[in-house]
Amino acid sequence: MKKIFCFIPAKQNSTRLEKKNQIVLDGFPLYYYPINVAIKSGLFKKDEVVISSDADQILHQASLYGGFTPYKRDEKLSKDPAGVYDVIIDFLNRFPTYKQYQYVCILLPTSPLTSSQDIKQAVKMVEDNQFDCLLSVSETPHNAQLALTIRDNLLSPLHPDKIFSKSQELETTYHANGAIHIVNIDKMIKEKSYIFEPIGSYIMPFERSIDIDTKHDLDIVKIILSR
């Protein structure tokens, strides 16, 4: 069985930030960045860095960057409620030879600061620990155990027993940053989901963990790159 291939979903349209996968950052569209780091990692052959898109322009340009673009995604799979899981399953059904791989590594264009070293270390963690599912995470800027909700204008702590604790007294909390997601293909098909427990973790620092979903996120990435 082959070990792992890389899958990069890069649809044309988006909800919050218009055509965000095609936003030019430092001279390149966002979908260039996962292709580039996947190739630089040395883990994948030419036909193992797969780009899925519903846009001819993205597919053409992605192939020039070294990505493998064997098909054009159906438009219905680029609209809600279709998600990444649906897109991957559609790809595997179209190209069943990829079901011979043990894992798929999903990289998103909206995480352009991910490094090739991040990918190599995440894959090594999967291999060393025999994880069937792994997500990259980063530390929450404020401890999640101190989080509050508001109901009828009244504050309601999610963890009332922790709300007056000092942050240094609390266990560190993390959130999935969307940069790297590695999943066992057979298990994914069986579970009918690409996220299932137990979930392994790969910790990334804040400066490589920005997931671009808004203009504010994009501005932060530009500041980090300018440094």
Phi and psi in degrees as a GROMACS rama.xvg file:
@    title "Ramachandran Plot"
@    xaxis  label "Phi"
@    yaxis  label "Psi"
@TYPE xy
-69.6114  153.179  LYS-2
-79.6227  -64.004  LYS-3
-154.548  143.394  ILE-4
-127.354  163.332  PHE-5
-105.61  138.484  CYS-6
-128.702  124.437  PHE-7
-120.98  103.175  ILE-8
-79.8416  127.268  PRO-9
-141.189  71.4129  ALA-10
-71.3046  163.091  LYS-11
-76.6947  -48.1582  GLN-12
-100.373  159.544  ASN-13
-147.326  164.328  SER-14
-85.8579  -54.7911  THR-15
-85.2418  -39.9302  ARG-16
-122.73  113.464  LEU-17
-57.1295  127.345  GLU-18
45.3363  48.2548  LYS-19
-64.973  -30.611  LYS-20
-65.5342  -17.8711  ASN-21
-102.548  2.37373  GLN-22
-60.6139  133.837  ILE-23
-85.7858  126.002  VAL-24
-129.766  117.034  LEU-25
57.2809  34.3381  ASP-26
92.1346  -2.94704  GLY-27
-131.72  146.75  PHE-28
-68.7005  154.817  PRO-29
-56.4626  -33.8447  LEU-30
-69.7286  -13.2239  TYR-31
-65.6468  -36.6387  TYR-32
-65.153  -47.2106  TYR-33
-66.1696  -33.4722  PRO-34
-61.8795  -46.4189  ILE-35
-62.4876  -47.0477  ASN-36
-73.5143  -30.7805  VAL-37
-63.3963  -44.945  ALA-38
-65.2135  -43.7339  ILE-39
-64.6233  -26.3684  LYS-40
-64.0291  -25.2749  SER-41
76.4445  8.27056  GLY-42
-89.2408  -17.6271  LEU-43
-125.601  141.958  PHE-44
-80.8139  174.053  LYS-45
-52.9783  -46.2169  LYS-46
-86.8943  12.7215  ASP-47
-111.137  6.5578  GLU-48
-114.755  85.8278  VAL-49
-91.357  129.774  VAL-50
-110.087  128.705  ILE-51
-112.629  123.102  SER-52
-150.378  158.502  SER-53
-100.479  6.66058  ASP-54
-117.009  125.398  ALA-55
-59.5307  -39.5051  ASP-56
-62.6784  -43.5487  GLN-57
-64.1244  -44.8439  ILE-58
-62.8035  -42.5552  LEU-59
-63.3812  -49.0282  HIS-60
-67.535  -38.5792  GLN-61
-61.5973  -36.8047  ALA-62
-66.7326  -33.4275  SER-63
-68.5734  -28.6995  LEU-64
-81.0384  -5.40682  TYR-65
107.43  1.48836  GLY-66
-79.5141  160.904  GLY-67
-101.272  121.789  PHE-68
-124.398  76.1716  THR-69
-80.5118  -8.30243  PRO-70
-160.963  166.015  TYR-71
-108.5  126.963  LYS-72
-67.8313  142.307  ARG-73
-61.4488  140.934  ASP-74
-59.4536  -33.6642  GLU-75
-65.0468  -22.0021  LYS-76
-87.4181  5.78361  LEU-77
-112.015  12.7406  SER-78
-128.541  152.773  LYS-79
-61.2237  144.259  ASP-80
-92.1691  9.65736  PRO-81
-63.4861  139.265  ALA-82
-127.303  -171.127  GLY-83
-60.4173  -39.9785  VAL-84
-57.2219  -46.9039  TYR-85
-62.0329  -37.8596  ASP-86
-67.3663  -41.912  VAL-87
-66.6346  -44.7183  ILE-88
-61.3961  -40.6395  ILE-89
-61.0621  -43.0884  ASP-90
-62.3038  -45.4372  PHE-91
-63.5014  -34.6753  LEU-92
-72.3675  -32.4759  ASN-93
-73.8383  -36.929  ARG-94
-128.01  74.1579  PHE-95
-61.4327  -15.459  PRO-96
-62.7449  -24.7818  THR-97
-75.0185  -11.8303  TYR-98
-71.5913  -11.4516  LYS-99
-77.0482  -13.823  GLN-100
-77.5904  151.447  TYR-101
-80.7956  -39.8695  GLN-102
-131.233  156.588  TYR-103
-122.781  135.157  VAL-104
-105.022  114.16  CYS-105
-96.4506  122.927  ILE-106
-119.751  138.448  LEU-107
-107.419  139.836  LEU-108
-60.1529  -24.159  PRO-109
-78.4782  2.39128  THR-110
-119.856  69.7889  SER-111
-75.6604  -7.30264  PRO-112
-95.7146  -1.42479  LEU-113
-60.3711  138.201  THR-114
-102.276  162.07  SER-115
-64.2033  -31.532  SER-116
-66.1864  -36.8156  GLN-117
-58.1353  -44.8991  ASP-118
-63.677  -45.9693  ILE-119
-62.3568  -42.2998  LYS-120
-69.078  -37.8779  GLN-121
-64.743  -43.2134  ALA-122
-63.5401  -39.9766  VAL-123
-63.8626  -38.0282  LYS-124
-63.3429  -39.4475  MET-125
-62.819  -45.2106  VAL-126
-66.0078  -45.4473  GLU-127
-68.1732  -32.4625  ASP-128
-107.248  -1.36435  ASN-129
56.2155  39.2708  GLN-130
-69.5059  142.66  PHE-131
-93.7175  -17.3646  ASP-132
-149.049  131.596  CYS-133
-138.812  138.005  LEU-134
-123.084  141.731  LEU-135
-79.7958  142.368  SER-136
-135.941  163.411  VAL-137
-138.9  157.21  SER-138
-65.5713  137.253  GLU-139
-67.5767  137.821  THR-140
-61.0752  -30.534  PRO-141
-128.074  135.858  HIS-142
-55.9988  127.075  ASN-143
-65.026  -20.4046  ALA-144
-72.7793  -10.9884  GLN-145
-100.326  8.16062  LEU-146
-68.6346  149.441  ALA-147
-124.571  150.023  LEU-148
-116.709  163.198  THR-149
-121.831  122.975  ILE-150
-128.416  121.881  ARG-151
54.6074  41.7237  ASP-152
67.5827  10.9798  ASN-153
-110.731  135.87  LEU-154
-73.9303  137.936  LEU-155
-134.321  110.941  SER-156
-70.5457  139.582  PRO-157
-70.2288  -30.1825  LEU-158
-129.694  83.8577  HIS-159
-55.6527  -31.7033  PRO-160
-75.9876  -9.61809  ASP-161
-110.879  -9.31511  LYS-162
-63.0117  -25.6363  ILE-163
-105.006  13.6519  PHE-164
-78.3903  152.228  SER-165
-77.2502  144.015  LYS-166
-59.0758  -34.6675  SER-167
-70.7923  -11.6989  GLN-168
-90.4513  -9.498  GLU-169
-100.135  152.554  LEU-170
-66.5468  138.23  GLU-171
-61.0042  137.442  THR-172
-112.841  153.577  THR-173
-132.948  162.531  TYR-174
-134.545  150.183  HIS-175
-66.3142  128.725  ALA-176
-98.1389  -2.67182  ASN-177
79.0285  2.03792  GLY-178
-77.7006  -48.3238  ALA-179
-133.39  132.684  ILE-180
-139.919  116.578  HIS-181
-115.638  131.647  ILE-182
-141.192  142.594  VAL-183
-70.6877  124.625  ASN-184
-66.972  -46.6753  ILE-185
-60.3518  -41.2117  ASP-186
-68.6055  -37.7631  LYS-187
-61.526  -44.2706  MET-188
-64.8653  -41.1997  ILE-189
-66.3668  -43.5716  LYS-190
-80.9231  -13.9101  GLU-191
56.898  37.4015  LYS-192
-160.341  152.427  SER-193
-102.509  8.48224  TYR-194
-132.577  121.272  ILE-195
-155.019  152.841  PHE-196
-84.0551  154.787  GLU-197
-73.6384  149.321  PRO-198
-113.413  119.271  ILE-199
-75.2743  160.561  GLY-200
-128.19  144.512  SER-201
-126.388  116.948  TYR-202
-86.7715  129.543  ILE-203
-120.277  148.004  MET-204
-73.2591  160.41  PRO-205
-54.0311  -42.3127  PHE-206
-67.927  -8.32949  GLU-207
-119.007  12.6723  ARG-208
-114.378  10.6625  SER-209
-71.5544  124.638  ILE-210
-104.085  110.736  ASP-211
-74.7858  111.411  ILE-212
-128.373  -19.1457  ASP-213
-135.582  169.404  THR-214
-63.1246  -33.8954  LYS-215
-60.9081  -44.2527  HIS-216
-59.3291  -43.1895  ASP-217
-62.063  -41.0084  LEU-218
-62.6442  -38.7966  ASP-219
-64.653  -42.8882  ILE-220
-61.5953  -42.1644  VAL-221
-61.8794  -39.3184  LYS-222
-65.2405  -44.9607  ILE-223
-61.7373  -44.0002  ILE-224
-65.5083  -33.8543  LEU-225
-67.041  -20.3306  SER-226
